Every structure is written in structure tokens, then in C-alpha cells.
Amino acid sequence: MNALLSVSKLIDAMSTWVGKTIRWLILIVVLISASNAIIRKAFDISSNAWLEVQWYLFAAVFLLGAGYVFLVNAHVRIDFISTRLTARARNWIDVLGIVLFLIPLCIIVIKLSWPLFYNAYVSGETSQNAGGLIRWPVFLMMPLGFTLLLLQGVSELIKRIAFLRGAAPDSLADRDEKTDEEKLLEALAAETAQKEQDRLKALAAETQKGGK
């Protein structure tokens, strides 16, 4: 089990690196979209390539980031049910979900999408739009993204089984804690509330002095 947990840590590290790296693609998409709009309005110049690269990058963020989303437990859960379950029950549900649904789905999608990528790569398929891009890079996102999700699914399965066997802590419990961003927002809100309270106290003190 220790060897499997080591493998899980390696997969988690890879998913973390991928997730933090592809976040920059969102900024690139925003810059491309804004620049394309400005150039089109100002100079009446546009290209389908700039439009297509935006959804290529969006596809990369959506598909390549799926494993990272699973890692940080940011996918959709029915919280009002899961919060009422015991830790073991939640982990058993995850084990069954990963084994019966996630892993088979990933394998099916990889098997079906790989020929699409390969055929587009061999044929040099390009977009039917004038000035469009080659298609194989975006087709590659499908098998690659689901491979990353499959690997992360294996990592999560290892952690769930390790917890059920008493060999590791409950990873789901750790992820129920607030994120750094949420903690920062709460700290800023508390600081703002304290400043407002101090201001009201100072205003009240000045009012009392004026009344005297």
C-alpha cells in the first residue's frame, strides 16, 4: 500500500503542475479575444485563425484541467447528502463511482477519440473556415485530457482504499476545509468590518465631545 500511495503522490504532483500551468491559458484567451476585438473594430481586420485558437485553448483548459479539478475536489457533489454521510460511506461511494463509472468512461473516450486525432494528424486536416487552423491539436486534447483524468482517478482510488484500510487519513476531509482564496476573502472582510467598526466608534466619540 505504501508503494501505491507513492504512485498516488506522483500523480497528484503531475496533476497539480498541469492545473497550475494551464491557468495561464485563460489569460492568453482573454488577451487574444480582446486584441482581436480591438483590431477588428479599429482596423476592420479579422481572421478565423484568431477565433479558432480561442476555443482551442478553451478546450485545453477544460479537458486538461479535469484531473486537477478531481484532485482538489472541485467537481459537483450533492453536498446536502454527502455532508450527512459518514467518512467511510463517502469514501465507499467514491470507490464505487471511480471503478464503475469514471474509469470505464475514460477508457471508452480515449479509445474512441484517439482515431480522430490520429486520422487528423496523418491527413493534415484543417478547418473548413477560411484561414482556419489545423485540427489535430484540438483533437489531441480529448485522449490526453481523459488520460490525465484516468490517472487522477487511479490516484483517488488508491487514497480512498488506503483510508478504508486504515493506512492513510481521509483525503476528502482535508478537502472540505476552506481554500486559501476563501480564507483570504474572509480575512479581508473581517479587516474591513473592523475598520468600519473603528470608524463608527471614532465618529461616536467625536459626537459626544461636540455635545459637551
FENPE-V529556 format. One record per residue. N is the residue number from 0. RES is the residue in three letters. SS is DSSP state (hx for helix, st for strand, lp for the rest). OMEGA is omega as a letter, one per 30 degrees, with the letter a starting at -180 (none if undefined). NEAR is the number of other ideal C-beta (glycine too) atoms within 12 Angstrom. Layout:
n->{N | N}
res->{RES | RES}
ss->{SS | SS}
omega->{OMEGA | OMEGA}
near->{NEAR | NEAR}
This chain:
n->{0 | 1 | 2 | 3 | 4 | 5 | 6 | 7 | 8 | 9 | 10 | 11 | 12 | 13 | 14 | 15 | 16 | 17 | 18 | 19 | 20 | 21 | 22 | 23 | 24 | 25 | 26 | 27 | 28 | 29 | 30 | 31 | 32 | 33 | 34 | 35 | 36 | 37 | 38 | 39 | 40 | 41 | 42 | 43 | 44 | 45 | 46 | 47 | 48 | 49 | 50 | 51 | 52 | 53 | 54 | 55 | 56 | 57 | 58 | 59 | 60 | 61 | 62 | 63 | 64 | 65 | 66 | 67 | 68 | 69 | 70 | 71 | 72 | 73 | 74 | 75 | 76 | 77 | 78 | 79 | 80 | 81 | 82 | 83 | 84 | 85 | 86 | 87 | 88 | 89 | 90 | 91 | 92 | 93 | 94 | 95 | 96 | 97 | 98 | 99 | 100 | 101 | 102 | 103 | 104 | 105 | 106 | 107 | 108 | 109 | 110 | 111 | 112 | 113 | 114 | 115 | 116 | 117 | 118 | 119 | 120 | 121 | 122 | 123 | 124 | 125 | 126 | 127 | 128 | 129 | 130 | 131 | 132 | 133 | 134 | 135 | 136 | 137 | 138 | 139 | 140 | 141 | 142 | 143 | 144 | 145 | 146 | 147 | 148 | 149 | 150 | 151 | 152 | 153 | 154 | 155 | 156 | 157 | 158 | 159 | 160 | 161 | 162 | 163 | 164 | 165 | 166 | 167 | 168 | 169 | 170 | 171 | 172 | 173 | 174 | 175 | 176 | 177 | 178 | 179 | 180 | 181 | 182 | 183 | 184 | 185 | 186 | 187 | 188 | 189 | 190 | 191 | 192 | 193 | 194 | 195 | 196 | 197 | 198 | 199 | 200 | 201 | 202 | 203 | 204 | 205 | 206 | 207 | 208 | 209 | 210 | 211}
res->{MET | ASN | ALA | LEU | LEU | SER | VAL | SER | LYS | LEU | ILE | ASP | ALA | MET | SER | THR | TRP | VAL | GLY | LYS | THR | ILE | ARG | TRP | LEU | ILE | LEU | ILE | VAL | VAL | LEU | ILE | SER | ALA | SER | ASN | ALA | ILE | ILE | ARG | LYS | ALA | PHE | ASP | ILE | SER | SER | ASN | ALA | TRP | LEU | GLU | VAL | GLN | TRP | TYR | LEU | PHE | ALA | ALA | VAL | PHE | LEU | LEU | GLY | ALA | GLY | TYR | VAL | PHE | LEU | VAL | ASN | ALA | HIS | VAL | ARG | ILE | ASP | PHE | ILE | SER | THR | ARG | LEU | THR | ALA | ARG | ALA | ARG | ASN | TRP | ILE | ASP | VAL | LEU | GLY | ILE | VAL | LEU | PHE | LEU | ILE | PRO | LEU | CYS | ILE | ILE | VAL | ILE | LYS | LEU | SER | TRP | PRO | LEU | PHE | TYR | ASN | ALA | TYR | VAL | SER | GLY | GLU | THR | SER | GLN | ASN | ALA | GLY | GLY | LEU | ILE | ARG | TRP | PRO | VAL | PHE | LEU | MET | MET | PRO | LEU | GLY | PHE | THR | LEU | LEU | LEU | LEU | GLN | GLY | VAL | SER | GLU | LEU | ILE | LYS | ARG | ILE | ALA | PHE | LEU | ARG | GLY | ALA | ALA | PRO | ASP | SER | LEU | ALA | ASP | ARG | ASP | GLU | LYS | THR | ASP | GLU | GLU | LYS | LEU | LEU | GLU | ALA | LEU | ALA | ALA | GLU | THR | ALA | GLN | LYS | GLU | GLN | ASP | ARG | LEU | LYS | ALA | LEU | ALA | ALA | GLU | THR | GLN | LYS | GLY | GLY | LYS}
ss->{lp | hx | hx | hx | hx | hx | hx | hx | hx | hx | hx | hx | hx | hx | hx | hx | hx | hx | hx | hx | hx | hx | hx | hx | hx | hx | hx | hx | hx | hx | hx | hx | hx | hx | hx | hx | hx | hx | hx | hx | hx | hx | hx | lp | lp | lp | lp | hx | hx | hx | hx | hx | hx | hx | hx | hx | hx | hx | hx | hx | hx | hx | hx | hx | lp | hx | hx | hx | hx | hx | hx | lp | lp | lp | lp | lp | lp | lp | hx | hx | hx | hx | lp | lp | lp | lp | hx | hx | hx | hx | hx | hx | hx | hx | hx | hx | hx | hx | hx | hx | hx | hx | hx | hx | hx | hx | hx | hx | hx | hx | hx | hx | hx | hx | hx | hx | hx | hx | hx | hx | hx | hx | hx | lp | lp | st | lp | lp | lp | lp | lp | lp | lp | st | lp | hx | hx | hx | hx | hx | hx | hx | hx | hx | hx | hx | hx | hx | hx | hx | hx | hx | hx | hx | hx | hx | hx | hx | hx | hx | hx | hx | hx | hx | lp | lp | lp | lp | lp | lp | hx | hx | hx | hx | hx | lp | lp | lp | lp | hx | hx | hx | hx | hx | hx | hx | hx | hx | hx | hx | hx | hx | hx | hx | hx | hx | hx | hx | hx | hx | hx | hx | hx | hx | hx | hx | hx | hx | hx | hx | hx | lp}
omega->{l | l | l | l | l | l | l | l | l | l | l | l | l | l | l | l | l | a | a | l | a | l | l | l | l | l | l | l | a | a | l | a | a | a | l | l | a | a | a | a | a | a | a | l | l | a | l | l | l | l | a | a | l | a | l | a | l | l | l | l | a | a | a | a | a | l | l | l | l | a | a | l | a | l | a | l | l | a | a | l | a | a | l | a | l | a | l | a | l | l | l | l | l | l | a | l | l | a | a | a | a | a | l | l | a | a | l | a | l | a | a | a | a | l | l | l | a | a | l | l | a | a | a | a | l | l | l | l | l | a | a | a | l | a | a | l | a | l | l | a | a | a | a | a | a | l | l | l | l | l | l | l | l | l | a | l | l | a | l | a | l | l | a | l | l | a | a | l | l | a | l | l | l | a | l | l | a | l | l | l | l | l | l | l | l | l | l | l | l | l | l | l | l | l | l | l | l | l | l | l | l | l | l | l | l | l | l | l | l | a | l | none}
near->{17 | 13 | 12 | 21 | 24 | 17 | 21 | 31 | 21 | 19 | 31 | 30 | 20 | 24 | 35 | 24 | 19 | 32 | 29 | 18 | 20 | 31 | 21 | 17 | 28 | 22 | 15 | 22 | 27 | 18 | 18 | 25 | 21 | 16 | 21 | 24 | 18 | 16 | 16 | 17 | 12 | 11 | 12 | 8 | 14 | 20 | 21 | 20 | 20 | 28 | 24 | 28 | 28 | 28 | 27 | 31 | 31 | 24 | 27 | 31 | 28 | 25 | 34 | 37 | 35 | 35 | 37 | 33 | 29 | 39 | 35 | 26 | 26 | 17 | 23 | 9 | 20 | 13 | 13 | 8 | 11 | 24 | 15 | 11 | 19 | 16 | 23 | 19 | 20 | 29 | 31 | 23 | 23 | 35 | 28 | 18 | 24 | 29 | 22 | 15 | 18 | 30 | 26 | 17 | 21 | 31 | 21 | 17 | 27 | 27 | 19 | 17 | 28 | 23 | 18 | 23 | 29 | 19 | 16 | 25 | 20 | 14 | 15 | 12 | 20 | 21 | 24 | 11 | 16 | 13 | 17 | 20 | 27 | 22 | 28 | 27 | 24 | 33 | 31 | 27 | 35 | 33 | 30 | 30 | 35 | 33 | 31 | 38 | 39 | 30 | 34 | 40 | 36 | 32 | 37 | 37 | 33 | 34 | 38 | 37 | 27 | 27 | 30 | 27 | 17 | 13 | 18 | 26 | 17 | 26 | 31 | 32 | 20 | 18 | 24 | 18 | 14 | 13 | 15 | 11 | 12 | 13 | 13 | 13 | 14 | 15 | 15 | 14 | 14 | 14 | 14 | 14 | 14 | 14 | 14 | 14 | 14 | 14 | 14 | 14 | 14 | 14 | 14 | 14 | 14 | 13 | 12 | 11 | 10 | 9 | 8 | 7}
